[in-house]
Amino acid sequence: MKTIAVIGLGSRGTNYMRFVRILHKKQAKIVALCDINQVKVQEIGKKYKIDSANCFTDENEFFKEKRADAIFICTQDNDHYRHCMAALNLGYHILVEKPLSYDIDECLEIEKVAKEKNLYVVVCHVLRYSNYFSKMKDLVRNGGLGEIMTINHQENIANFHFAHSYVRGNWRKREIATPILMAKCCHDIDIISWLMEAEAEQVQSYGALSYFTKENAPKDAPYRCTDGCPVKDCPYNAEYLYVTAPLHKATWLKFSPRILTGKAHSTKKDVLDALKTGPYGVCVYRSDNDVFDHQSVLMKFPDNRVATHTLSAFTDKFYRKTHITLTNGEIIGDTLTGKLTVHRFNGKNKVYRTSFIQLPGHIEADAKIIKSFIALLNGTLQNLDDVTFVSATIPSHRTIVRAEESIKSWE
Ligand SMILES: NC(=O)c1ccc[n+]([C@@H]2O[C@H](COP(=O)([O-])OP(=O)(O)OC[C@H]3O[C@@H](n4cnc5c(N)ncnc54)[C@H](O)[C@@H]3O)[C@@H](O)[C@H]2O)c1
């Protein structure tokens, strides 16, 4: 039985903990917790029956000694480097949320120390573990389709999701998170690099924050939606998105009140109070957001193979779409349907269905990364080829930093 400590008890941390508790209770156990939010520490500590001596609200106390075999680091983007270094110095194997760091020197330092200490650092590039992308990789690797010539990939964020996370939420500003290409699309650039089995040699990017700006605020729209906004039918009306949307229209935002209130059990009044005082009630045209709402990256890989990636806030649903052209055929797919269509130039076409039920987000991939990490700890993981070890993820992080650097050349 392996023991696990967790720092960061937000959406991601509690998601992973649930898989350990439900799916792997014979192989692993959560034994220590840390979060700056005392309510979360108390509630979750109680739920997981963790000794109060192993429940912390101060990271310095938590990192005073080693409390488990491995650690899940699920704090915010800018904490990952600091928490990884503290954990490595104590001898923990690490599962850390993406992005590792926007500073490539920090990523390289984590890689170096992990190697010196013979410790695993696995970065949560969960998409690689999904049925959809692992089938895509299998088709590229073993499908007899030849060499990749081009990849056209899209991340369609969905307008309401963008407004929640990148206009009002924790990832709205570069300085408190990272540029959106890193925060949201490090998965996509990782997938592209993984499919190409190489790091991009040249990178160019264009993008902007064009729509969610003060200039586009409707006349008379107040700072908060809850301050009597006269605009009818605004798709970003916070009260609608988080409280009143009818079931058939409601997005997951309505069902995640904890993000707004910080409480495990929130009443309607708690949510309304949070909209009156917190960031999620602010008009989407009057927030202090600065991350791009659309961006494209053009990458040249060895042997003149090319790839593009485009992110956009301006879509109805959130999903990814990919078109790969290879010397003997093409693969076309999207995560909305989970379908991968293969056209072979010899006329043999086939459609692969990688998901039969629509699960929210990438929950199936989240479950699989935890399964894989626990098997790694227990020495039972058969194939290490596609594990998202730190060294496998640094090339795509570096590509993103170069894409952002390239923007300075035309800004
Ligand atoms: N792999 C993925 O697909 C994926 C998806 C979403 C988010 N993420 C990443 O996961 C990370 C966490 O995201 P989230 O949505 O769970 O955020 P969250 O805000 O819900 O959770 C973060 C938690 O960390 C706690 N925290 C902050 N500072 C702390 C500190 N110094 N010590 C201890 N706890 C601290 C907060 O109180 C909060 O509970 C982010 O880096 C995010 O970019 C990854």
The ligand as an SDF file (V2000), in Angstrom:
LIG
                    3D

 44 48  0  0  0  0  0  0  0  0999 V2000
   -4.7030   18.7410  -15.9890 N   0  0  0  0  0  0  0  0  0  0  0  0
   -5.7450   19.4640  -16.3270 C   0  0  0  0  0  0  0  0  0  0  0  0
   -6.4160   19.1860  -17.2920 O   0  0  0  0  0  0  0  0  0  0  0  0
   -6.1150   20.6800  -15.5180 C   0  0  0  0  0  0  0  0  0  0  0  0
   -7.4130   21.2080  -15.5880 C   0  0  0  0  0  0  0  0  0  0  0  0
   -7.7050   22.3290  -14.8130 C   0  0  0  0  0  0  0  0  0  0  0  0
   -6.7220   22.9060  -14.0290 C   0  0  0  0  0  0  0  0  0  0  0  0
   -5.4590   22.3860  -14.0070 N   0  0  0  0  0  0  0  0  0  0  0  0
   -4.3810   22.9620  -13.1800 C   0  0  0  0  0  0  0  0  0  0  0  0
   -4.5210   22.4120  -11.8710 O   0  0  0  0  0  0  0  0  0  0  0  0
   -4.1060   23.3690  -10.8920 C   0  0  0  0  0  0  0  0  0  0  0  0
   -5.2170   23.5270   -9.8580 C   0  0  0  0  0  0  0  0  0  0  0  0
   -6.3910   23.9440  -10.5100 O   0  0  0  0  0  0  0  0  0  0  0  0
   -7.8170   23.8780   -9.7670 P   0  0  0  0  0  0  0  0  0  0  0  0
   -8.8410   24.1030  -10.8120 O   0  0  0  0  0  0  0  0  0  0  0  0
   -7.9040   22.6850   -8.9040 O   0  0  0  0  0  0  0  0  0  0  0  0
   -7.6920   25.1920   -8.8780 O   0  0  0  0  0  0  0  0  0  0  0  0
   -8.4360   25.4870   -7.4950 P   0  0  0  0  0  0  0  0  0  0  0  0
   -8.3130   26.9540   -7.2760 O   0  0  0  0  0  0  0  0  0  0  0  0
   -9.7650   24.8440   -7.4820 O   0  0  0  0  0  0  0  0  0  0  0  0
   -7.5070   24.7110   -6.4310 O   0  0  0  0  0  0  0  0  0  0  0  0
   -6.2790   25.1830   -5.9890 C   0  0  0  0  0  0  0  0  0  0  0  0
   -6.2250   24.9410   -4.4920 C   0  0  0  0  0  0  0  0  0  0  0  0
   -4.9200   25.2860   -4.0060 O   0  0  0  0  0  0  0  0  0  0  0  0
   -5.0820   25.9320   -2.7550 C   0  0  0  0  0  0  0  0  0  0  0  0
   -3.8660   26.6910   -2.4930 N   0  0  0  0  0  0  0  0  0  0  0  0
   -3.4780   27.8800   -3.0180 C   0  0  0  0  0  0  0  0  0  0  0  0
   -2.2600   28.2460   -2.5410 N   0  0  0  0  0  0  0  0  0  0  0  0
   -1.8800   27.2410   -1.7110 C   0  0  0  0  0  0  0  0  0  0  0  0
   -0.7200   27.0310   -0.9200 C   0  0  0  0  0  0  0  0  0  0  0  0
    0.2750   27.9170   -0.8880 N   0  0  0  0  0  0  0  0  0  0  0  0
   -0.6490   25.9160   -0.1710 N   0  0  0  0  0  0  0  0  0  0  0  0
   -1.6640   25.0090   -0.1770 C   0  0  0  0  0  0  0  0  0  0  0  0
   -2.7940   25.1630   -0.9200 N   0  0  0  0  0  0  0  0  0  0  0  0
   -2.8910   26.2630   -1.6740 C   0  0  0  0  0  0  0  0  0  0  0  0
   -6.3280   26.7790   -2.9220 C   0  0  0  0  0  0  0  0  0  0  0  0
   -6.8880   27.1550   -1.6890 O   0  0  0  0  0  0  0  0  0  0  0  0
   -7.2070   25.8140   -3.7080 C   0  0  0  0  0  0  0  0  0  0  0  0
   -7.9780   24.9940   -2.8500 O   0  0  0  0  0  0  0  0  0  0  0  0
   -3.7710   24.6380  -11.6660 C   0  0  0  0  0  0  0  0  0  0  0  0
   -2.3940   24.7190  -11.8670 O   0  0  0  0  0  0  0  0  0  0  0  0
   -4.4780   24.4520  -13.0020 C   0  0  0  0  0  0  0  0  0  0  0  0
   -3.8520   25.1480  -14.0700 O   0  0  0  0  0  0  0  0  0  0  0  0
   -5.1630   21.2780  -14.7250 C   0  0  0  0  0  0  0  0  0  0  0  0
  1  2  1  0
  2  3  2  0
  2  4  1  0
  4  5  1  0
  4 44  2  0
  5  6  2  0
  6  7  1  0
  7  8  2  0
  8  9  1  0
  8 44  1  0
  9 10  1  0
  9 42  1  0
 10 11  1  0
 11 12  1  0
 11 40  1  0
 12 13  1  0
 13 14  1  0
 14 15  2  0
 14 16  1  0
 14 17  1  0
 17 18  1  0
 18 19  2  0
 18 20  1  0
 18 21  1  0
 21 22  1  0
 22 23  1  0
 23 24  1  0
 23 38  1  0
 24 25  1  0
 25 26  1  0
 25 36  1  0
 26 27  1  0
 26 35  1  0
 27 28  2  0
 28 29  1  0
 29 30  1  0
 29 35  2  0
 30 31  1  0
 30 32  2  0
 32 33  1  0
 33 34  2  0
 34 35  1  0
 36 37  1  0
 36 38  1  0
 38 39  1  0
 40 41  1  0
 40 42  1  0
 42 43  1  0
M  CHG  2   8   1  16  -1
M  END
$$$$
